[in-house]
Amino acid sequence: TKTKQQPRASEEPTVMVKRRAVTSSFLKEVASTPALPRTTAAQRAKRTLRQIPGILLRLLPCITWVANYDVKRQLVPDVLAGLSTAVLHVPQGMVSAIISGVGPVYGLYSSLYPALVYVLLGTSPYISMGMFPVTALMTANAVKKFGVESNATVGNESYPDFGDSPAGVAITVTMMSGLIQIALWLLRLDRLSVVISPIMAEGFLAGAAFTVVATQVPPVFDAPYQSFKGVFGTVLSLYSLMTNILSSNVVTTSMSLVAFVLLGVSKFVFGRRLKRVTAIPLPADLILVAAGATISYVLHLHESYKVSVVGVIPSGFPDPLTPSWRHSLSVLPDAVAIALVQFVSAVSMAELLGRKQRLKVDARQEMLAYGVSSVVGSFFQCIPTGSAVARSIILKDVGGQTQVSGLVSSAVVAVTLYAFAPLFEPLPKCILGVVIIVALVPMLLKVKNLPKLWKTSRSDAALWLLSCVSVIFLDVTYGLIVGSLLGLLIIFLKLNSHKGVYLQAYSNDIFLPSGSHISWHDGIVIFRFGSPLCFANHKNIICGFEEIFRETQLEKPQFMDETENLKSAKAIVLDCSAISFIDSVGLAALNVVVETCNVNKCQLFLASLPTGTLSSVQSQPDLASRIGVGRMAPTIQDALALVKKELSDLETKHRLDILV
């Protein structure tokens, strides 16, 4: 057999670069663009007028998809997607409103008006704006704290004290959360949402889902219990329920058990098999709600067996009503939390589902869309909304193409409000509880990812677990704060752990970490600081340089002439390629490093400075002059060449001085 010939060295890819060493300042001058000529006011006005169409297209994405709408290809998928999500909007809207502590009709209002606004301003076809159990739970916190029962009614009535009613407080929260989102959009602060990392958000949503399920357990059993709020409120409420579980309504419990079995089998058995045949989901939720309302009406379950039912649901559309400002400042913390959770959960879901289709989601425009949806909705008695996971997945699976699906689902909700709302009055609350519990099962099952996450990153696993537990045992709002602070703490600790590494030359242009020992190159040390230089880790770079000079002193013999010192640091090259930014504390630390080098008669060279970091250093004239413009190089190779040239010149000058 013939052996495979190994490629000769000449056939291997090679890199050969030969040029003169340059400094960062030289490259900055070469790359600098000439200043643009000054424009007149008339020219600026013309340029602004030319930009107006582009601005309108960004603010109103509906113009683009309406102009490019393909009726033959997109209409049928959009209609099917809209109808499929509409069958979830009605039951989820009613039960989420009950979770919020207001009447079911407000959930239907909230499934209509914000969705219509999102059709005009939204950028993702996979966002189904409507009631979201997590934001409903967060709204309930504000309602419990500031809402008082009054003689106010629901529907189209006028309320002399509506601002103090549970619905009035919830509507105020809607308005405030929308205003906060619009303010973030105006200030371009939508990136503040990054304080909620995806891992933290997943843990938070899992904990919130458990809390929502806990609120729906009492209606499922229809047992008397004492409801607690605040810290440990969920645990104490469940304990109170368990102590009174024997007082449960037998009829309600039986209906709940049957509903669980039917809905679970429909969704997780028949639904999965049906998915192999068609993407259109089985409307099991709506069928269960319709059957429950019919059975309750025929058998008079409320009158005969004391089964709790939804009650009065007025038909028709609400009259516009200005939200009350009475509790606007009081609900501000809850509104901020809701605004962030709504934005992060919806955008992350839209980006995840749109990734395969390469659909671009404009996060800043989404912030505006959610804010305007909430503000407009607050004038039509809407409570805080969001995009539920189940509805978004249905939109993707059915093949929704554009916001037309939102128009279709809104039309179904509008017809329900106008003609069929009173038909849901005899619906047992336990049926709605079953619907929401089953809908949250996938979110609860996210806990299965924890072992895998632990193997990947223990810090992420700890963040997930602590975020989840803090929501359950403390409170939804407190849980959000704790999770966000934990995420920032982890970032701080990771920044603080960067100590820097010493590099050794593998070849002329490849430098690898030398481990814990310092690698010397003819009296030259290469030190890489592998993170941004800021208040969190500024001491580490100082300690790294002190270690170099400490080792020099330890290895220097007691009686030794300066010319015989084998390991004296003549120059240090600081690799700044990973220092993406430097704050004022970092600049002060760099000053200390320069002073340390000067005291030890060592030259300091900066290599691979990013543009922003270079500008920050050059903005400090004293620091820049102490380092020297000629000692800032774009690469380590350039820095080493400059070092050797300077050391050679110094050596030549020293010899000439001796001869003289």
Stockholm file with secondary structure:
# STOCKHOLM 1.0

chainA/1-660         TKTKQQPRASEEPTVMVKRRAVTSSFLKEVASTPALPRTTAAQRAKRTLRQIPGILLRLLPCITWVANYDVKRQLVPDVLAGLSTAVLHVPQGMVSAIISGVGPVYGLYSSLYPALVYVLLGTSPYISMGMFPVTALMTANAVKKFGVESNATVGNESYPDFGDSPAGVAITVTMMSGLIQIALWLLRLDRLSVVISPIMAEGFLAGAAFTVVATQVPPVFDAPYQSFKGVFGTVLSLYSLMTNILSSNVVTTSMSLVAFVLLGVSKFVFGRRLKRVTAIPLPADLILVAAGATISYVLHLHESYKVSVVGVIPSGFPDPLTPSWRHSLSVLPDAVAIALVQFVSAVSMAELLGRKQRLKVDARQEMLAYGVSSVVGSFFQCIPTGSAVARSIILKDVGGQTQVSGLVSSAVVAVTLYAFAPLFEPLPKCILGVVIIVALVPMLLKVKNLPKLWKTSRSDAALWLLSCVSVIFLDVTYGLIVGSLLGLLIIFLKLNSHKGVYLQAYSNDIFLPSGSHISWHDGIVIFRFGSPLCFANHKNIICGFEEIFRETQLEKPQFMDETENLKSAKAIVLDCSAISFIDSVGLAALNVVVETCNVNKCQLFLASLPTGTLSSVQSQPDLASRIGVGRMAPTIQDALALVKKELSDLETKHRLDILV
#=GR chainA/1-660 SS CCCCCCCCGGGSCCCCCCCCCCCHHHHHHHHCCCCCCCCCHHHHHHHHHHHHHHHHHHHCTHHHHHHTCCHHHHHHHHHHHHHHHHHHHHHHHHHHHHHHTSCHHHHHHHTTHHHHHHHHHCCCTTCCEECCHHHHHHHHHHHHHHCCCCSCCSSSCCCTTGGGSHHHHHHHHHHHHHHHHHHHHHTTCGGGGGGSCHHHHHHHHHHHHHHHHHHHHHHHHTCCCCCCCSTTHHHHHHHHHHHTGGGCCHHHHHHHHHHHHHHHHIIIIIHHHHHHHCSSCCCHHHHHHHHHHHHHHHHTHHHHHCCCBCCCCCCSCCCCCCCCCTTTTTTHHHHHHHHHHHHHHHHHHHHHHHTTTTCCCCHHHHHHHHHHHHHHHHTTTCCCCEECHHHHHHHHHHTCCSTHHHHHHHHHHHHIIIIIGGGGTTCBHHHHHHHHHHHTHHHHGGGGGHHHHHHHCHHHHHHHHHHHHHHHHTCHHHHHHHHHHHHHHHHHHHHHTCCCEEEEESSSSCEEECTTSCCEETTEEEEECCSCBSTTTHHHHHHHHHHHHHHHHHHSCSSCCGGGCTTCCCEEEEECTTCCCBCHHHHHHHHHHHHHHHHTTCEEEEESCCHHHHHHHHTCHHHHHHHCGGGEESSHHHHHHHHHHHHHHHHHHHHHHHHC
#=GC SS_cons         CCCCCCCCGGGSCCCCCCCCCCCHHHHHHHHCCCCCCCCCHHHHHHHHHHHHHHHHHHHCTHHHHHHTCCHHHHHHHHHHHHHHHHHHHHHHHHHHHHHHTSCHHHHHHHTTHHHHHHHHHCCCTTCCEECCHHHHHHHHHHHHHHCCCCSCCSSSCCCTTGGGSHHHHHHHHHHHHHHHHHHHHHTTCGGGGGGSCHHHHHHHHHHHHHHHHHHHHHHHHTCCCCCCCSTTHHHHHHHHHHHTGGGCCHHHHHHHHHHHHHHHHIIIIIHHHHHHHCSSCCCHHHHHHHHHHHHHHHHTHHHHHCCCBCCCCCCSCCCCCCCCCTTTTTTHHHHHHHHHHHHHHHHHHHHHHHTTTTCCCCHHHHHHHHHHHHHHHHTTTCCCCEECHHHHHHHHHHTCCSTHHHHHHHHHHHHIIIIIGGGGTTCBHHHHHHHHHHHTHHHHGGGGGHHHHHHHCHHHHHHHHHHHHHHHHTCHHHHHHHHHHHHHHHHHHHHHTCCCEEEEESSSSCEEECTTSCCEETTEEEEECCSCBSTTTHHHHHHHHHHHHHHHHHHSCSSCCGGGCTTCCCEEEEECTTCCCBCHHHHHHHHHHHHHHHHTTCEEEEESCCHHHHHHHHTCHHHHHHHCGGGEESSHHHHHHHHHHHHHHHHHHHHHHHHC
//
